[in-house]
Amino acid sequence: MKISPKVIIGIRNIARIILLVLTSLLFLFSLVSGADSSEGVIKGIIMNSPNAFPWLILFLMIYIAFKWELVGGILITLMGFSSIIFYRSWKHLFVLFAVSIPLIVLGNILIITWFLTKKEKN
């Protein structure tokens, strides 16, 4: 069965958009959660900014996925697996289903669309 190049491009773009939205939400949540300290919101955000660092790395990986889809897909998938370990997602099912599994699935979608595009060109 042959898949239309337009369908492959559409799936790739949907995966990229979902990744950008998910990463933006996680970045904002990690930046402002706990920022309502008694010292002020701005100082709380500044003090909480190291919590947003992993999501900045994910933004970088998404940028890489825009340039080199296979490499970016592999990196995003690896970040999904590492988030299971780092966040102990097996204990917190919300984190598993809201962070880890979407990263793994979306990274794999990028890898698959890269293979389908490569196959289409040959």
MOPAC internal coordinates of N, CA, C and O (Angstrom, degrees):
PM7 1SCF
backbone

  N    0.0000 0     0.00 0     0.00 0    0    0    0
  C    1.4472 1     0.00 0     0.00 0    1    0    0
  C    1.5232 1   108.99 1     0.00 0    2    1    0
  O    1.2310 1   121.11 1   -48.91 1    3    2    1
  N    1.2946 1   115.49 1   131.09 1    3    2    1
  C    1.4560 1   121.11 1  -178.23 1    5    3    2
  C    1.5251 1   109.47 1   -99.04 1    6    5    3
  O    1.2310 1   121.29 1   -47.37 1    7    6    5
  N    1.3341 1   115.14 1   132.63 1    7    6    5
  C    1.4593 1   121.01 1   179.16 1    9    7    6
  C    1.5200 1   108.31 1   -99.33 1   10    9    7
  O    1.2310 1   121.25 1   -46.52 1   11   10    9
  N    1.3089 1   115.21 1   133.48 1   11   10    9
  C    1.4572 1   121.20 1  -179.02 1   13   11   10
  C    1.5289 1   110.62 1   -64.01 1   14   13   11
  O    1.2310 1   119.92 1   -40.30 1   15   14   13
  N    1.3286 1   117.76 1   139.70 1   15   14   13
  C    1.4733 1   120.23 1   177.07 1   17   15   14
  C    1.5302 1   112.93 1   -58.94 1   18   17   15
  O    1.2310 1   120.61 1   148.91 1   19   18   17
  N    1.3390 1   116.45 1   -31.09 1   19   18   17
  C    1.4646 1   119.56 1   177.90 1   21   19   18
  C    1.5222 1   111.21 1   -65.94 1   22   21   19
  O    1.2310 1   120.41 1   142.90 1   23   22   21
  N    1.3220 1   116.82 1   -37.10 1   23   22   21
  C    1.4650 1   120.89 1   178.19 1   25   23   22
  C    1.5264 1   110.09 1   -66.72 1   26   25   23
  O    1.2310 1   120.48 1   137.37 1   27   26   25
  N    1.3277 1   116.69 1   -42.63 1   27   26   25
  C    1.4655 1   121.23 1   179.16 1   29   27   26
  C    1.5265 1   110.06 1   -61.85 1   30   29   27
  O    1.2310 1   120.48 1   134.74 1   31   30   29
  N    1.3220 1   116.69 1   -45.26 1   31   30   29
  C    1.4666 1   120.94 1   179.15 1   33   31   30
  C    1.5247 1   110.42 1   -64.13 1   34   33   31
  O    1.2310 1   120.33 1   140.01 1   35   34   33
  N    1.3204 1   116.98 1   -39.99 1   35   34   33
  C    1.4647 1   120.74 1   177.99 1   37   35   34
  C    1.5178 1   112.21 1   -63.10 1   38   37   35
  O    1.2310 1   120.23 1   135.38 1   39   38   37
  N    1.3268 1   117.16 1   -44.62 1   39   38   37
  C    1.4624 1   120.84 1   178.49 1   41   39   38
  C    1.5223 1   110.04 1   -63.14 1   42   41   39
  O    1.2310 1   120.50 1   136.87 1   43   42   41
  N    1.3315 1   116.65 1   -43.13 1   43   42   41
  C    1.4685 1   121.09 1   178.90 1   45   43   42
  C    1.5290 1   110.42 1   -60.38 1   46   45   43
  O    1.2310 1   120.19 1   134.05 1   47   46   45
  N    1.3203 1   117.25 1   -45.95 1   47   46   45
  C    1.4604 1   120.62 1  -178.42 1   49   47   46
  C    1.5266 1   112.14 1   -66.59 1   50   49   47
  O    1.2310 1   120.43 1   141.84 1   51   50   49
  N    1.3256 1   116.78 1   -38.16 1   51   50   49
  C    1.4656 1   119.84 1   177.04 1   53   51   50
  C    1.5221 1   110.22 1   -63.56 1   54   53   51
  O    1.2310 1   120.02 1   137.16 1   55   54   53
  N    1.3290 1   117.57 1   -42.84 1   55   54   53
  C    1.4678 1   121.03 1   178.31 1   57   55   54
  C    1.5255 1   110.44 1   -62.19 1   58   57   55
  O    1.2310 1   120.11 1   137.70 1   59   58   57
  N    1.3195 1   117.40 1   -42.30 1   59   58   57
  C    1.4663 1   120.57 1   179.13 1   61   59   58
  C    1.5248 1   111.67 1   -63.85 1   62   61   59
  O    1.2310 1   120.55 1   137.09 1   63   62   61
  N    1.3285 1   116.55 1   -42.91 1   63   62   61
  C    1.4638 1   120.14 1  -179.61 1   65   63   62
  C    1.5220 1   110.60 1   -64.76 1   66   65   63
  O    1.2310 1   120.49 1   135.23 1   67   66   65
  N    1.3285 1   116.67 1   -44.77 1   67   66   65
  C    1.4681 1   119.98 1   178.53 1   69   67   66
  C    1.5237 1   110.08 1   -61.07 1   70   69   67
  O    1.2310 1   120.07 1   138.25 1   71   70   69
  N    1.3326 1   117.47 1   -41.75 1   71   70   69
  C    1.4694 1   120.76 1   177.21 1   73   71   70
  C    1.5240 1   111.74 1   -60.60 1   74   73   71
  O    1.2310 1   120.51 1   136.02 1   75   74   73
  N    1.3238 1   116.63 1   -43.98 1   75   74   73
  C    1.4660 1   119.71 1   179.63 1   77   75   74
  C    1.5241 1   111.93 1   -64.80 1   78   77   75
  O    1.2310 1   120.32 1   137.73 1   79   78   77
  N    1.3241 1   116.98 1   -42.27 1   79   78   77
  C    1.4698 1   120.56 1   179.71 1   81   79   78
  C    1.5286 1   109.81 1   -66.40 1   82   81   79
  O    1.2310 1   120.16 1   132.61 1   83   82   81
  N    1.3162 1   117.30 1   -47.39 1   83   82   81
  C    1.4622 1   121.51 1  -179.74 1   85   83   82
  C    1.5248 1   111.06 1   -60.25 1   86   85   83
  O    1.2310 1   120.49 1   134.06 1   87   86   85
  N    1.3161 1   116.67 1   -45.94 1   87   86   85
  C    1.4587 1   120.48 1  -179.34 1   89   87   86
  C    1.5227 1   111.02 1   -65.78 1   90   89   87
  O    1.2310 1   120.09 1   140.49 1   91   90   89
  N    1.3187 1   117.43 1   -39.51 1   91   90   89
  C    1.4685 1   120.26 1   178.04 1   93   91   90
  C    1.5214 1   110.97 1   -62.45 1   94   93   91
  O    1.2310 1   120.46 1   135.70 1   95   94   93
  N    1.3185 1   116.72 1   -44.30 1   95   94   93
  C    1.4618 1   120.10 1   179.35 1   97   95   94
  C    1.5222 1   111.58 1   -64.99 1   98   97   95
  O    1.2310 1   120.17 1   136.39 1   99   98   97
  N    1.3197 1   117.29 1   -43.61 1   99   98   97
  C    1.4622 1   120.23 1   178.66 1  101   99   98
  C    1.5218 1   111.44 1   -65.27 1  102  101   99
  O    1.2310 1   120.35 1   140.89 1  103  102  101
  N    1.3329 1   116.94 1   -39.11 1  103  102  101
  C    1.4598 1   120.84 1   178.31 1  105  103  102
  C    1.5287 1   110.48 1   -63.00 1  106  105  103
  O    1.2310 1   120.46 1   131.33 1  107  106  105
  N    1.3341 1   116.73 1   -48.67 1  107  106  105
  C    1.4618 1   119.93 1  -179.67 1  109  107  106
  C    1.5179 1   111.97 1   -63.97 1  110  109  107
  O    1.2310 1   120.44 1   138.34 1  111  110  109
  N    1.3283 1   116.77 1   -41.66 1  111  110  109
  C    1.4595 1   120.10 1   178.80 1  113  111  110
  C    1.5259 1   110.91 1   -62.26 1  114  113  111
  O    1.2310 1   120.45 1   135.02 1  115  114  113
  N    1.3301 1   116.75 1   -44.98 1  115  114  113
  C    1.4641 1   119.25 1  -178.63 1  117  115  114
  C    1.5223 1   111.81 1   -69.18 1  118  117  115
  O    1.2310 1   120.14 1   153.92 1  119  118  117
  N    1.3048 1   117.33 1   -26.08 1  119  118  117
  C    1.4559 1   120.87 1  -179.73 1  121  119  118
  C    1.5263 1   112.12 1   -77.34 1  122  121  119
  O    1.2310 1   120.09 1   139.40 1  123  122  121
  N    1.3259 1   117.44 1   -40.60 1  123  122  121
  C    1.4673 1   119.74 1  -174.01 1  125  123  122
  C    1.5249 1   114.22 1  -101.14 1  126  125  123
  O    1.2310 1   119.46 1   168.02 1  127  126  125
  N    1.3200 1   118.64 1   -11.98 1  127  126  125
  C    1.4649 1   118.02 1   179.14 1  129  127  126
  C    1.5258 1   108.96 1   -70.15 1  130  129  127
  O    1.2310 1   121.08 1   -53.37 1  131  130  129
  N    1.2798 1   115.54 1   126.63 1  131  130  129
  C    1.4618 1   121.00 1  -177.91 1  133  131  130
  C    1.5094 1   112.95 1    82.51 1  134  133  131
  O    1.2310 1   119.87 1  -173.03 1  135  134  133
  N    1.3116 1   117.85 1     6.97 1  135  134  133
  C    1.4634 1   120.78 1  -178.20 1  137  135  134
  C    1.5213 1   112.64 1   -83.36 1  138  137  135
  O    1.2310 1   119.97 1   173.30 1  139  138  137
  N    1.3058 1   117.67 1    -6.70 1  139  138  137
  C    1.4642 1   120.54 1  -178.59 1  141  139  138
  C    1.5274 1   110.90 1   -86.85 1  142  141  139
  O    1.2310 1   121.29 1  -132.49 1  143  142  141
  N    1.3061 1   115.13 1    47.51 1  143  142  141
  C    1.4594 1   119.65 1  -179.60 1  145  143  142
  C    1.5294 1   109.97 1   -74.22 1  146  145  143
  O    1.2310 1   121.23 1    -9.91 1  147  146  145
  N    1.2961 1   115.24 1   170.09 1  147  146  145
  C    1.4640 1   120.14 1  -178.08 1  149  147  146
  C    1.5240 1   111.94 1   -70.83 1  150  149  147
  O    1.2310 1   120.14 1   166.91 1  151  150  149
  N    1.3264 1   117.33 1   -13.09 1  151  150  149
  C    1.4626 1   120.89 1  -178.08 1  153  151  150
  C    1.5309 1   112.48 1   -87.62 1  154  153  151
  O    1.2310 1   119.87 1   175.20 1  155  154  153
  N    1.2979 1   117.85 1    -4.80 1  155  154  153
  C    1.4567 1   121.08 1   178.94 1  157  155  154
  C    1.5120 1   111.34 1   119.25 1  158  157  155
  O    1.2310 1   121.28 1   -26.87 1  159  158  157
  N    1.3154 1   115.16 1   153.13 1  159  158  157
  C    1.4571 1   121.43 1  -175.68 1  161  159  158
  C    1.5243 1   111.38 1   -68.24 1  162  161  159
  O    1.2310 1   120.19 1   134.97 1  163  162  161
  N    1.3292 1   117.24 1   -45.03 1  163  162  161
  C    1.4642 1   120.55 1  -177.63 1  165  163  162
  C    1.5195 1   110.48 1   -63.31 1  166  165  163
  O    1.2310 1   120.22 1   134.23 1  167  166  165
  N    1.3096 1   117.19 1   -45.77 1  167  166  165
  C    1.4648 1   119.84 1   178.33 1  169  167  166
  C    1.5276 1   110.32 1   -65.07 1  170  169  167
  O    1.2310 1   120.49 1   144.13 1  171  170  169
  N    1.3330 1   116.66 1   -35.87 1  171  170  169
  C    1.4585 1   120.49 1   176.84 1  173  171  170
  C    1.5206 1   111.99 1   -63.74 1  174  173  171
  O    1.2310 1   120.33 1   139.98 1  175  174  173
  N    1.3377 1   116.97 1   -40.02 1  175  174  173
  C    1.4680 1   120.74 1   177.49 1  177  175  174
  C    1.5250 1   110.07 1   -65.29 1  178  177  175
  O    1.2310 1   120.53 1   137.07 1  179  178  177
  N    1.3267 1   116.59 1   -42.93 1  179  178  177
  C    1.4677 1   120.13 1   179.05 1  181  179  178
  C    1.5207 1   110.52 1   -62.93 1  182  181  179
  O    1.2310 1   120.40 1   137.43 1  183  182  181
  N    1.3109 1   116.85 1   -42.57 1  183  182  181
  C    1.4722 1   120.40 1   180.00 1  185  183  182
  C    1.5310 1   111.09 1   -69.00 1  186  185  183
  O    1.2310 1   120.33 1   152.28 1  187  186  185
  N    1.3132 1   116.98 1   -27.72 1  187  186  185
  C    1.4596 1   122.32 1  -177.63 1  189  187  186
  C    1.5304 1   112.62 1   -90.43 1  190  189  187
  O    1.2310 1   119.70 1   174.54 1  191  190  189
  N    1.3237 1   118.17 1    -5.46 1  191  190  189
  C    1.4588 1   121.40 1  -174.89 1  193  191  190
  C    1.5341 1   114.65 1   -60.63 1  194  193  191
  O    1.2310 1   117.91 1   149.74 1  195  194  193
  N    1.3301 1   121.58 1   -30.26 1  195  194  193
  C    1.4760 1   118.03 1   176.26 1  197  195  194
  C    1.5319 1   113.74 1   -61.26 1  198  197  195
  O    1.2310 1   120.08 1   156.33 1  199  198  197
  N    1.3291 1   117.44 1   -23.67 1  199  198  197
  C    1.4619 1   120.20 1   178.01 1  201  199  198
  C    1.5273 1   111.81 1   -68.69 1  202  201  199
  O    1.2310 1   120.16 1   159.30 1  203  202  201
  N    1.3194 1   117.30 1   -20.70 1  203  202  201
  C    1.4570 1   121.58 1  -178.56 1  205  203  202
  C    1.5259 1   112.05 1   -88.36 1  206  205  203
  O    1.2310 1   119.51 1   172.90 1  207  206  205
  N    1.3080 1   118.54 1    -7.10 1  207  206  205
  C    1.4646 1   121.62 1  -175.55 1  209  207  206
  C    1.5301 1   113.62 1   -58.72 1  210  209  207
  O    1.2310 1   118.72 1   135.85 1  211  210  209
  N    1.3515 1   120.04 1   -44.15 1  211  210  209
  C    1.4703 1   118.34 1   179.02 1  213  211  210
  C    1.5256 1   113.19 1   -59.20 1  214  213  211
  O    1.2310 1   120.30 1   148.61 1  215  214  213
  N    1.3134 1   117.03 1   -31.39 1  215  214  213
  C    1.4648 1   119.77 1  -178.41 1  217  215  214
  C    1.5236 1   110.61 1   -78.64 1  218  217  215
  O    1.2310 1   119.99 1   154.01 1  219  218  217
  N    1.3343 1   117.62 1   -25.99 1  219  218  217
  C    1.4666 1   119.63 1   170.69 1  221  219  218
  C    1.5249 1   110.14 1   -66.05 1  222  221  219
  O    1.2310 1   120.76 1   141.35 1  223  222  221
  N    1.3163 1   116.14 1   -38.65 1  223  222  221
  C    1.4648 1   120.41 1   176.01 1  225  223  222
  C    1.5242 1   109.85 1   -62.64 1  226  225  223
  O    1.2310 1   120.48 1   139.59 1  227  226  225
  N    1.3324 1   116.68 1   -40.41 1  227  226  225
  C    1.4661 1   119.74 1   178.22 1  229  227  226
  C    1.5280 1   110.87 1   -65.20 1  230  229  227
  O    1.2310 1   119.82 1   142.32 1  231  230  229
  N    1.3368 1   117.95 1   -37.68 1  231  230  229
  C    1.4661 1   119.65 1   174.10 1  233  231  230
  C    1.5242 1   110.40 1   -58.79 1  234  233  231
  O    1.2310 1   120.34 1   138.72 1  235  234  233
  N    1.3147 1   116.96 1   -41.28 1  235  234  233
  C    1.4641 1   121.16 1   177.37 1  237  235  234
  C    1.5248 1   110.63 1   -62.40 1  238  237  235
  O    1.2310 1   120.47 1   138.44 1  239  238  237
  N    1.3298 1   116.71 1   -41.56 1  239  238  237
  C    1.4675 1   120.36 1   178.46 1  241  239  238
  C    1.5250 1   111.54 1   -64.88 1  242  241  239
  O    1.2310 1   120.11 1   143.93 1  243  242  241
  N    1.3145 1   117.39 1   -36.07 1  243  242  241
  C    1.4600 1   120.68 1   177.40 1  245  243  242
  C    1.5250 1   109.64 1   -67.17 1  246  245  243
  O    1.2310 1   120.35 1   140.47 1  247  246  245
  N    1.3231 1   116.94 1   -39.53 1  247  246  245
  C    1.4581 1   120.36 1   175.71 1  249  247  246
  C    1.5253 1   110.23 1   -60.14 1  250  249  247
  O    1.2310 1   120.67 1   136.18 1  251  250  249
  N    1.3351 1   116.33 1   -43.82 1  251  250  249
  C    1.4646 1   121.14 1   177.10 1  253  251  250
  C    1.5270 1   110.05 1   -61.24 1  254  253  251
  O    1.2310 1   120.54 1   140.67 1  255  254  253
  N    1.3321 1   116.57 1   -39.33 1  255  254  253
  C    1.4692 1   120.41 1   179.38 1  257  255  254
  C    1.5256 1   111.64 1   -65.40 1  258  257  255
  O    1.2310 1   120.00 1   150.32 1  259  258  257
  N    1.3256 1   117.60 1   -29.68 1  259  258  257
  C    1.4586 1   119.99 1   175.25 1  261  259  258
  C    1.5210 1   110.95 1   -69.33 1  262  261  259
  O    1.2310 1   120.39 1   143.84 1  263  262  261
  N    1.3301 1   116.86 1   -36.16 1  263  262  261
  C    1.4659 1   121.57 1  -178.91 1  265  263  262
  C    1.5306 1   111.91 1   -83.35 1  266  265  263
  O    1.2310 1   120.62 1   129.80 1  267  266  265
  N    1.3290 1   116.43 1   -50.20 1  267  266  265
  C    1.4705 1   123.16 1  -178.21 1  269  267  266
  C    1.5257 1   107.36 1  -128.98 1  270  269  267
  O    1.2310 1   121.59 1   -82.89 1  271  270  269
  N    1.3060 1   114.56 1    97.11 1  271  270  269
  C    1.4697 1   120.69 1  -170.76 1  273  271  270
  C    1.5245 1   113.13 1   -60.96 1  274  273  271
  O    1.2310 1   119.99 1   137.24 1  275  274  273
  N    1.3203 1   117.63 1   -42.76 1  275  274  273
  C    1.4626 1   120.28 1  -178.24 1  277  275  274
  C    1.5259 1   110.94 1   -65.09 1  278  277  275
  O    1.2310 1   120.11 1   131.22 1  279  278  277
  N    1.3079 1   117.39 1   -48.78 1  279  278  277
  C    1.4678 1   121.45 1  -179.03 1  281  279  278
  C    1.5325 1   109.98 1   -62.39 1  282  281  279
  O    1.2310 1   120.28 1   134.33 1  283  282  281
  N    1.3260 1   117.08 1   -45.67 1  283  282  281
  C    1.4619 1   120.98 1   178.52 1  285  283  282
  C    1.5145 1   112.42 1   -62.52 1  286  285  283
  O    1.2310 1   120.48 1   138.53 1  287  286  285
  N    1.3331 1   116.68 1   -41.47 1  287  286  285
  C    1.4633 1   120.10 1   178.37 1  289  287  286
  C    1.5116 1   112.22 1   -62.79 1  290  289  287
  O    1.2310 1   120.64 1   139.60 1  291  290  289
  N    1.3293 1   116.39 1   -40.40 1  291  290  289
  C    1.4646 1   120.29 1   178.13 1  293  291  290
  C    1.5216 1   110.18 1   -65.90 1  294  293  291
  O    1.2310 1   120.12 1   135.61 1  295  294  293
  N    1.3291 1   117.38 1   -44.39 1  295  294  293
  C    1.4669 1   120.54 1   179.92 1  297  295  294
  C    1.5230 1   112.16 1   -63.41 1  298  297  295
  O    1.2310 1   120.39 1   138.54 1  299  298  297
  N    1.3210 1   116.87 1   -41.46 1  299  298  297
  C    1.4693 1   120.47 1   179.50 1  301  299  298
  C    1.5204 1   110.43 1   -66.65 1  302  301  299
  O    1.2310 1   120.34 1   139.29 1  303  302  301
  N    1.3321 1   116.96 1   -40.71 1  303  302  301
  C    1.4629 1   119.98 1   176.91 1  305  303  302
  C    1.5305 1   110.89 1   -62.53 1  306  305  303
  O    1.2310 1   120.68 1   136.24 1  307  306  305
  N    1.3205 1   116.30 1   -43.76 1  307  306  305
  C    1.4690 1   119.91 1   177.91 1  309  307  306
  C    1.5224 1   111.41 1   -63.55 1  310  309  307
  O    1.2310 1   120.03 1   143.64 1  311  310  309
  N    1.3287 1   117.55 1   -36.36 1  311  310  309
  C    1.4641 1   119.69 1   176.99 1  313  311  310
  C    1.5249 1   110.11 1   -66.14 1  314  313  311
  O    1.2310 1   120.09 1   143.68 1  315  314  313
  N    1.3217 1   117.42 1   -36.32 1  315  314  313
  C    1.4581 1   120.18 1   176.34 1  317  315  314
  C    1.5168 1   111.61 1   -62.58 1  318  317  315
  O    1.2310 1   120.23 1   135.59 1  319  318  317
  N    1.3395 1   117.16 1   -44.41 1  319  318  317
  C    1.4598 1   120.04 1   178.03 1  321  319  318
  C    1.5253 1   111.64 1   -67.64 1  322  321  319
  O    1.2310 1   120.41 1   141.06 1  323  322  321
  N    1.3306 1   116.83 1   -38.94 1  323  322  321
  C    1.4623 1   118.67 1   179.61 1  325  323  322
  C    1.5270 1   111.34 1   -69.59 1  326  325  323
  O    1.2310 1   120.17 1   151.91 1  327  326  325
  N    1.3388 1   117.28 1   -28.09 1  327  326  325
  C    1.4673 1   119.12 1   177.47 1  329  327  326
  C    1.5325 1   111.09 1   -68.26 1  330  329  327
  O    1.2310 1   120.22 1   152.62 1  331  330  329
  N    1.3189 1   117.19 1   -27.38 1  331  330  329
  C    1.4671 1   119.59 1   175.75 1  333  331  330
  C    1.5154 1   109.44 1   -63.16 1  334  333  331
  O    1.2310 1   120.74 1   137.81 1  335  334  333
  N    1.3222 1   116.19 1   -42.19 1  335  334  333
  C    1.4605 1   120.63 1  -179.97 1  337  335  334
  C    1.5236 1   111.02 1   -74.49 1  338  337  335
  O    1.2310 1   120.47 1   131.41 1  339  338  337
  N    1.3330 1   116.71 1   -48.59 1  339  338  337
  C    1.4575 1   121.68 1  -174.56 1  341  339  338
  C    1.5261 1   111.94 1   -63.66 1  342  341  339
  O    1.2310 1   120.12 1   135.34 1  343  342  341
  N    1.3242 1   117.38 1   -44.66 1  343  342  341
  C    1.4590 1   121.75 1  -177.94 1  345  343  342
  C    1.5244 1   113.11 1   -93.58 1  346  345  343
  O    1.2310 1   120.22 1  -178.22 1  347  346  345
  N    1.3324 1   117.19 1     1.78 1  347  346  345
  C    1.4700 1   122.18 1  -177.03 1  349  347  346
  C    1.5286 1   110.31 1    50.27 1  350  349  347
  O    1.2310 1   121.56 1  -126.39 1  351  350  349
  N    1.2999 1   114.62 1    53.61 1  351  350  349
  C    1.4600 1   121.65 1  -174.41 1  353  351  350
  C    1.5156 1   113.22 1   -62.80 1  354  353  351
  O    1.2310 1   119.85 1   155.86 1  355  354  353
  N    1.3243 1   117.89 1   -24.14 1  355  354  353
  C    1.4572 1   119.00 1   179.44 1  357  355  354
  C    1.5271 1   111.24 1   -66.17 1  358  357  355
  O    1.2310 1   120.11 1   161.17 1  359  358  357
  N    1.3318 1   117.40 1   -18.83 1  359  358  357
  C    1.4630 1   121.33 1   176.97 1  361  359  358
  C    1.5229 1   111.77 1   -92.51 1  362  361  359
  O    1.2310 1   120.61 1   155.85 1  363  362  361
  N    1.3093 1   116.44 1   -24.15 1  363  362  361
  C    1.4620 1   122.12 1  -176.26 1  365  363  362
  C    1.5281 1   108.21 1  -121.76 1  366  365  363
  O    1.2310 1   121.02 1   -86.65 1  367  366  365
  N    1.3069 1   115.65 1    93.35 1  367  366  365
  C    1.4597 1   120.04 1  -174.11 1  369  367  366
  C    1.5177 1   113.32 1   -62.46 1  370  369  367
  O    1.2310 1   120.10 1   150.24 1  371  370  369
  N    1.3403 1   117.40 1   -29.76 1  371  370  369
  C    1.4643 1   118.72 1   177.89 1  373  371  370
  C    1.5238 1   110.27 1   -62.57 1  374  373  371
  O    1.2310 1   120.49 1   135.11 1  375  374  373
  N    1.3199 1   116.67 1   -44.89 1  375  374  373
  C    1.4690 1   120.43 1   178.76 1  377  375  374
  C    1.5242 1   109.91 1   -64.31 1  378  377  375
  O    1.2310 1   120.20 1   140.59 1  379  378  377
  N    1.3104 1   117.21 1   -39.41 1  379  378  377
  C    1.4605 1   121.04 1   179.55 1  381  379  378
  C    1.5251 1   110.77 1   -59.93 1  382  381  379
  O    1.2310 1   120.68 1   132.22 1  383  382  381
  N    1.3334 1   116.30 1   -47.78 1  383  382  381
  C    1.4642 1   120.07 1  -175.97 1  385  383  382
  C    1.5290 1   113.31 1   -84.75 1  386  385  383
  O    1.2310 1   119.42 1   160.50 1  387  386  385
  N    1.3357 1   118.71 1   -19.50 1  387  386  385
  C    1.4691 1   120.74 1  -179.04 1  389  387  386
  C    1.5205 1   112.59 1   -96.01 1  390  389  387
  O    1.2310 1   119.81 1   155.91 1  391  390  389
  N    1.3343 1   117.97 1   -24.09 1  391  390  389
  C    1.4626 1   120.31 1  -175.24 1  393  391  390
  C    1.5236 1   111.23 1  -121.56 1  394  393  391
  O    1.2310 1   120.36 1   119.06 1  395  394  393
  N    1.3081 1   116.92 1   -60.94 1  395  394  393
  C    1.4651 1   121.12 1  -168.81 1  397  395  394
  C    1.5283 1   112.91 1   -66.92 1  398  397  395
  O    1.2310 1   120.25 1   125.39 1  399  398  397
  N    1.3072 1   117.12 1   -54.61 1  399  398  397
  C    1.4692 1   120.27 1  -176.73 1  401  399  398
  C    1.5309 1   112.04 1   -63.82 1  402  401  399
  O    1.2310 1   118.87 1   136.94 1  403  402  401
  N    1.3558 1   119.76 1   -43.06 1  403  402  401
  C    1.4705 1   117.37 1   176.67 1  405  403  402
  C    1.5312 1   113.09 1   -59.99 1  406  405  403
  O    1.2310 1   119.74 1   141.17 1  407  406  405
  N    1.3315 1   118.10 1   -38.83 1  407  406  405
  C    1.4589 1   119.68 1   178.47 1  409  407  406
  C    1.5243 1   111.09 1   -64.09 1  410  409  407
  O    1.2310 1   120.44 1   137.71 1  411  410  409
  N    1.3211 1   116.76 1   -42.29 1  411  410  409
  C    1.4661 1   120.55 1   179.71 1  413  411  410
  C    1.5277 1   110.42 1   -64.33 1  414  413  411
  O    1.2310 1   120.60 1   133.58 1  415  414  413
  N    1.3199 1   116.46 1   -46.42 1  415  414  413
  C    1.4646 1   120.59 1  -177.96 1  417  415  414
  C    1.5323 1   111.26 1   -65.93 1  418  417  415
  O    1.2310 1   120.36 1   134.08 1  419  418  417
  N    1.3267 1   116.91 1   -45.92 1  419  418  417
  C    1.4634 1   119.72 1  -178.38 1  421  419  418
  C    1.5250 1   111.74 1   -68.03 1  422  421  419
  O    1.2310 1   120.11 1   142.85 1  423  422  421
  N    1.3227 1   117.40 1   -37.15 1  423  422  421
  C    1.4646 1   120.28 1   174.71 1  425  423  422
  C    1.5190 1   111.27 1   -62.06 1  426  425  423
  O    1.2310 1   120.83 1   138.19 1  427  426  425
  N    1.3192 1   116.02 1   -41.81 1  427  426  425
  C    1.4696 1   119.87 1   177.93 1  429  427  426
  C    1.5263 1   112.05 1   -67.16 1  430  429  427
  O    1.2310 1   120.14 1   145.35 1  431  430  429
  N    1.3117 1   117.34 1   -34.65 1  431  430  429
  C    1.4625 1   119.99 1   176.21 1  433  431  430
  C    1.5220 1   110.03 1   -62.36 1  434  433  431
  O    1.2310 1   120.08 1   137.61 1  435  434  433
  N    1.3301 1   117.45 1   -42.39 1  435  434  433
  C    1.4640 1   120.30 1   178.23 1  437  435  434
  C    1.5222 1   111.13 1   -63.61 1  438  437  435
  O    1.2310 1   120.28 1   140.50 1  439  438  437
  N    1.3231 1   117.08 1   -39.50 1  439  438  437
  C    1.4666 1   120.60 1   177.74 1  441  439  438
  C    1.5294 1   110.47 1   -63.99 1  442  441  439
  O    1.2310 1   120.52 1   134.63 1  443  442  441
  N    1.3159 1   116.61 1   -45.37 1  443  442  441
  C    1.4706 1   121.22 1  -178.96 1  445  443  442
  C    1.5238 1   110.83 1   -64.21 1  446  445  443
  O    1.2310 1   120.36 1   136.80 1  447  446  445
  N    1.3379 1   116.91 1   -43.20 1  447  446  445
  C    1.4677 1   117.88 1   179.87 1  449  447  446
  C    1.5224 1   111.08 1   -66.95 1  450  449  447
  O    1.2310 1   119.77 1   149.25 1  451  450  449
  N    1.3291 1   118.05 1   -30.75 1  451  450  449
  C    1.4659 1   120.23 1   175.04 1  453  451  450
  C    1.5231 1   110.20 1   -63.45 1  454  453  451
  O    1.2310 1   120.65 1   133.73 1  455  454  453
  N    1.3568 1   116.36 1   -46.27 1  455  454  453
  C    1.4648 1   119.86 1   178.47 1  457  455  454
  C    1.5154 1   111.47 1   -62.79 1  458  457  455
  O    1.2310 1   119.89 1   138.84 1  459  458  457
  N    1.3371 1   117.81 1   -41.16 1  459  458  457
  C    1.4586 1   120.17 1   179.55 1  461  459  458
  C    1.5328 1   111.32 1   -65.78 1  462  461  459
  O    1.2310 1   120.63 1   141.69 1  463  462  461
  N    1.3305 1   116.40 1   -38.31 1  463  462  461
  C    1.4684 1   119.79 1   177.02 1  465  463  462
  C    1.5087 1   110.98 1   -66.07 1  466  465  463
  O    1.2310 1   120.58 1   138.20 1  467  466  465
  N    1.3295 1   116.50 1   -41.80 1  467  466  465
  C    1.4675 1   120.70 1   178.88 1  469  467  466
  C    1.5250 1   110.12 1   -63.86 1  470  469  467
  O    1.2310 1   120.64 1   137.61 1  471  470  469
  N    1.3360 1   116.38 1   -42.39 1  471  470  469
  C    1.4603 1   121.37 1   179.50 1  473  471  470
  C    1.5264 1   110.60 1   -64.28 1  474  473  471
  O    1.2310 1   120.85 1   142.36 1  475  474  473
  N    1.3251 1   115.98 1   -37.64 1  475  474  473
  C    1.4672 1   121.91 1  -179.59 1  477  475  474
  C    1.5290 1   111.34 1   -65.08 1  478  477  475
  O    1.2310 1   120.51 1   143.57 1  479  478  477
  N    1.3461 1   116.63 1   -36.43 1  479  478  477
  C    1.4619 1   120.72 1  -178.53 1  481  479  478
  C    1.5325 1   111.82 1   -72.74 1  482  481  479
  O    1.2310 1   120.63 1   151.42 1  483  482  481
  N    1.3351 1   116.40 1   -28.58 1  483  482  481
  C    1.4728 1   119.79 1  -178.96 1  485  483  482
  C    1.4802 1   110.95 1   -84.23 1  486  485  483
  O    1.2310 1   120.10 1   180.00 1  487  486  485

